[in-house]
Amino acid sequence: MGATSGADDAGRIGHTLRWLGHASTVIEDRGTVVMTDPVLTARVAHLRRRRGPVPSDPAVHRPDVVLLSHLHADHTHLPSLRQLSEDVPIVVPAGAPDALPALRDVGDRLIEVQPGDTVAIGEVTIGAVPADHDGRRWRRGPRHIPALGYVITGDRRTYFAGDTDLYPALADWVSDIDLALLPVGGWGPTLGAGHMDPERAVRAAEIVSARHVVPIHFGTLWPIGLGRVRPERFFGPGGEFVRLATETGLRATELEPGASLNNQ
């Protein structure tokens, strides 16, 4: 299955998760398919996919809903969104279509949300929660578009953190989580503000009372020409997170990009 686990029964959480790489995941709960931050290509601007297959099977092109955490190009990737069926609803941070008008060209069912909003899709409910991250598309200009995380509630509660650092009110927004998908790295040799490293991600898992954690946002995309620059930043965060999480008694599983956890 391409997974390493910190516990013998780490996969038993009641639904199916597939990690496509970076922050792209496919979550199925109660038969409803939720896709997060899809990157379905071999490149994103100056980044290239160094690990895992380019998702190309028909199943990834017709989810029941897509969740976008923020407007950075490696999370709101317009070429990937154009590969999806136009009738797929896309949940976006409030104000995102005005800040990035090209979003309106990728589908006709944009649903704008802010922290505290909930959306019912199929058999699950999706709640938007804050994230501590710069949600703008570009580095300049006002920071009026929030970055978000999401809690998907069906038979289980899944927390997709998007891209975030720890923030003081995290426990007020996110709790009693069956599966947490937490960012533990980035796409370059340095990790800037608004990100978690493995140690901080372990703390986040404890704060949200996660019963099982899968690290994401590492080991997929890397700048072209920098393949030999600090490779430990590329390959290492997932395993380091699992090691630290297991030492604290958390159940944690590292997946290879493209691998799944099939849970009954």
C-alpha positions as CSV (number, residue, x, y, z in Angstrom):
1,M,0.0,0.0,0.0
2,G,3.0,2.3,0.1
3,A,2.5,3.3,3.7
4,T,4.5,3.1,6.9
5,S,2.7,3.2,10.2
6,G,3.4,4.1,13.8
7,A,0.7,1.6,14.9
8,D,-0.4,-1.8,13.7
9,D,-4.0,-0.8,13.3
10,A,-3.3,2.8,12.0
11,G,-5.5,2.4,9.0
12,R,-8.8,1.7,10.8
13,I,-10.6,5.0,10.7
14,G,-13.8,4.2,8.8
15,H,-13.3,5.9,5.4
16,T,-10.9,6.1,2.5
17,L,-8.1,8.5,2.0
18,R,-5.9,8.8,-1.1
19,W,-2.9,11.2,-1.0
20,L,-2.1,12.5,-4.5
21,G,0.9,14.5,-3.3
22,H,1.5,17.9,-1.8
23,A,-1.9,19.1,-0.4
24,S,-4.0,17.2,-2.9
25,T,-6.1,14.5,-1.3
26,V,-9.2,12.5,-2.1
27,I,-11.4,11.6,0.9
28,E,-14.4,9.4,0.6
29,D,-16.9,9.2,3.5
30,R,-20.4,7.9,3.3
31,G,-19.9,7.6,-0.5
32,T,-19.2,11.3,-0.9
33,V,-15.9,12.1,-2.6
34,V,-14.1,15.2,-1.5
35,M,-10.9,16.5,-3.2
36,T,-8.6,19.0,-1.7
37,D,-6.3,21.5,-3.4
38,P,-5.9,19.5,-6.6
39,V,-2.6,19.5,-8.4
40,L,-3.0,17.0,-11.3
41,T,0.0,17.9,-13.5
42,A,3.7,17.3,-13.6
43,R,4.6,21.0,-13.0
44,V,3.3,24.0,-11.2
45,A,5.1,27.1,-12.4
46,H,8.8,26.7,-11.4
47,L,8.0,23.5,-9.4
48,R,8.1,20.0,-10.8
49,R,6.7,16.8,-9.4
50,R,9.6,14.7,-8.2
51,R,7.7,11.8,-6.6
52,G,4.5,9.9,-7.3
53,P,2.6,9.6,-10.5
54,V,0.7,12.4,-12.1
55,P,-3.0,11.6,-11.2
56,S,-4.6,10.7,-14.5
57,D,-7.3,8.1,-13.7
58,P,-11.0,9.1,-14.3
59,A,-11.9,8.9,-10.6
60,V,-9.9,12.1,-9.8
61,H,-11.7,14.2,-12.4
62,R,-15.3,13.8,-11.0
63,P,-15.3,14.3,-7.2
64,D,-18.5,15.4,-5.5
65,V,-16.8,18.6,-4.3
66,V,-13.4,20.3,-4.4
67,L,-12.1,22.3,-1.4
68,L,-9.5,25.1,-2.0
69,S,-7.6,26.2,1.1
70,H,-6.1,29.4,-0.3
71,L,-5.1,31.1,-3.5
72,H,-1.4,30.2,-3.8
73,A,-0.7,28.5,-7.2
74,D,0.3,25.2,-5.6
75,H,-3.1,25.0,-3.9
76,T,-5.4,26.8,-6.4
77,H,-3.9,25.4,-9.5
78,L,-6.0,26.6,-12.5
79,P,-4.7,24.1,-15.1
80,S,-5.7,21.2,-12.7
81,L,-9.1,22.7,-11.9
82,R,-9.8,22.9,-15.7
83,Q,-9.4,19.2,-15.8
84,L,-12.4,18.7,-13.6
85,S,-16.0,18.4,-14.7
86,E,-17.5,21.9,-14.8
87,D,-20.4,20.9,-12.6
88,V,-18.3,20.0,-9.6
89,P,-18.9,22.5,-6.8
90,I,-15.7,24.2,-5.7
91,V,-15.6,25.6,-2.1
92,V,-13.3,28.7,-1.9
93,P,-12.4,31.3,0.7
94,A,-14.7,34.3,0.7
95,G,-13.6,36.9,-1.9
96,A,-11.5,34.5,-3.9
97,P,-13.4,34.9,-7.2
98,D,-13.0,38.7,-7.1
99,A,-9.3,38.4,-6.2
100,L,-8.7,35.8,-8.9
101,P,-11.4,36.2,-11.6
102,A,-10.0,33.2,-13.6
103,L,-11.6,31.0,-11.0
104,R,-15.0,31.8,-12.5
105,D,-13.8,30.2,-15.8
106,V,-13.1,26.8,-14.3
107,G,-16.6,26.0,-13.0
108,D,-20.0,27.5,-12.4
109,R,-20.6,26.3,-8.9
110,L,-18.2,28.3,-6.7
111,I,-19.2,28.4,-3.1
112,E,-17.6,31.1,-1.0
113,V,-17.1,30.5,2.7
114,Q,-15.4,32.0,5.7
115,P,-14.5,30.5,9.1
116,G,-17.7,29.2,10.8
117,D,-19.6,28.5,7.6
118,T,-20.8,25.0,6.8
119,V,-21.8,23.4,3.5
120,A,-23.6,20.1,3.0
121,I,-22.5,18.1,0.0
122,G,-23.9,14.6,-0.5
123,E,-23.7,12.8,2.7
124,V,-21.1,14.9,4.5
125,T,-21.0,18.4,6.1
126,I,-17.9,20.6,5.4
127,G,-17.0,23.3,8.0
128,A,-14.6,26.1,7.2
129,V,-12.0,26.9,9.9
130,P,-9.2,29.4,10.1
131,A,-5.6,28.9,9.0
132,D,-2.6,31.0,9.9
133,H,-1.2,31.5,6.4
134,D,-1.0,34.2,3.8
135,G,-4.0,33.5,1.6
136,R,-3.2,36.0,-1.2
137,R,-2.5,34.8,-4.7
138,W,0.4,37.2,-5.0
139,R,2.8,38.5,-2.4
140,R,1.8,42.2,-2.9
141,G,-1.5,43.7,-2.1
142,P,-4.0,43.7,0.8
143,R,-4.4,40.5,2.8
144,H,-8.2,40.4,2.7
145,I,-8.6,36.8,1.4
146,P,-8.4,34.3,4.3
147,A,-6.6,31.0,4.2
148,L,-8.8,28.2,5.4
149,G,-8.8,24.7,6.7
150,Y,-11.8,22.4,6.6
151,V,-13.4,19.8,8.8
152,I,-15.3,17.1,6.8
153,T,-17.9,15.3,8.9
154,G,-19.6,12.1,7.9
155,D,-19.1,8.7,9.6
156,R,-15.8,10.2,10.7
157,R,-14.4,13.7,11.2
158,T,-11.5,14.6,8.9
159,Y,-9.4,17.8,9.4
160,F,-7.7,19.0,6.2
161,A,-5.5,21.8,7.5
162,G,-4.5,23.2,4.1
163,D,-1.4,25.3,4.7
164,T,-1.1,26.7,8.2
165,D,1.0,27.3,11.3
166,L,-0.3,26.8,14.8
167,Y,-2.6,29.5,16.0
168,P,-3.9,30.2,19.6
169,A,-7.6,29.5,18.9
170,L,-7.0,26.2,17.0
171,A,-8.6,24.1,19.8
172,D,-11.7,26.3,19.7
173,W,-12.2,25.6,16.0
174,V,-11.0,22.0,15.6
175,S,-11.5,19.1,18.0
176,D,-12.4,15.5,18.3
177,I,-10.8,14.6,15.0
178,D,-10.6,11.0,13.6
179,L,-8.1,11.8,10.8
180,A,-6.0,14.9,10.6
181,L,-4.2,15.8,7.4
182,L,-1.4,18.1,8.5
183,P,1.2,20.0,6.5
184,V,4.7,19.1,7.7
185,G,7.0,20.7,5.1
186,G,7.0,22.8,1.9
187,W,8.2,22.9,-1.7
188,G,11.7,24.4,-1.2
189,P,14.9,24.2,0.8
190,T,13.6,26.7,3.4
191,L,10.3,26.9,5.3
192,G,8.8,30.4,5.8
193,A,6.2,31.9,8.0
194,G,2.7,30.3,8.0
195,H,4.0,26.7,7.9
196,M,4.4,23.9,10.3
197,D,7.5,21.6,10.6
198,P,7.1,18.1,11.9
199,E,7.4,19.1,15.6
200,R,4.8,21.8,15.4
201,A,2.5,19.5,13.4
202,V,2.7,16.9,16.2
203,R,1.6,19.7,18.6
204,A,-1.3,20.5,16.3
205,A,-2.4,16.9,16.3
206,E,-2.4,16.8,20.0
207,I,-4.4,20.1,20.2
208,V,-7.2,18.8,17.9
209,S,-7.3,15.4,19.7
210,A,-6.5,13.6,16.5
211,R,-6.9,9.8,16.7
212,H,-4.9,9.3,13.5
213,V,-2.7,11.6,11.5
214,V,-1.3,11.6,7.9
215,P,1.4,14.2,7.0
216,I,1.0,16.1,3.8
217,H,2.5,19.1,2.0
218,F,6.0,17.6,1.6
219,G,8.0,15.3,-0.7
220,T,6.2,16.0,-4.0
221,L,7.0,19.4,-5.6
222,W,10.5,20.9,-5.8
223,P,12.0,23.8,-7.7
224,I,13.4,23.0,-11.1
225,G,17.2,22.7,-10.9
226,L,17.3,22.3,-7.1
227,G,17.1,18.5,-6.9
228,R,20.3,18.2,-4.9
229,V,19.8,21.2,-2.6
230,R,18.9,20.0,0.9
231,P,17.2,16.8,-0.1
232,E,16.4,16.1,3.5
233,R,13.8,18.9,3.3
234,F,12.2,17.1,0.5
235,F,12.2,13.5,1.7
236,G,12.5,13.8,5.5
237,P,9.5,15.6,7.0
238,G,7.0,12.8,6.7
239,G,9.1,10.2,8.4
240,E,10.3,12.7,11.0
241,F,6.7,13.5,11.8
242,V,5.7,9.8,12.2
243,R,8.7,9.3,14.5
244,L,7.9,12.2,16.7
245,A,4.2,11.5,16.7
246,T,4.7,7.8,17.7
247,E,7.0,8.9,20.5
248,T,4.1,11.0,21.9
249,G,1.6,8.2,21.6
250,L,-0.1,9.4,18.4
251,R,-1.2,7.1,15.7
252,A,0.5,8.3,12.5
253,T,1.0,7.0,8.9
254,E,3.3,8.2,6.2
255,L,2.0,7.6,2.7
256,E,3.8,7.7,-0.6
257,P,2.3,10.1,-3.1
258,G,-0.4,8.2,-4.9
259,A,-1.0,5.7,-2.1
260,S,-4.3,5.1,-0.2
261,L,-5.6,4.1,3.1
262,N,-8.6,1.8,2.6
263,N,-10.5,1.7,5.9
264,Q,-13.5,-0.3,6.7
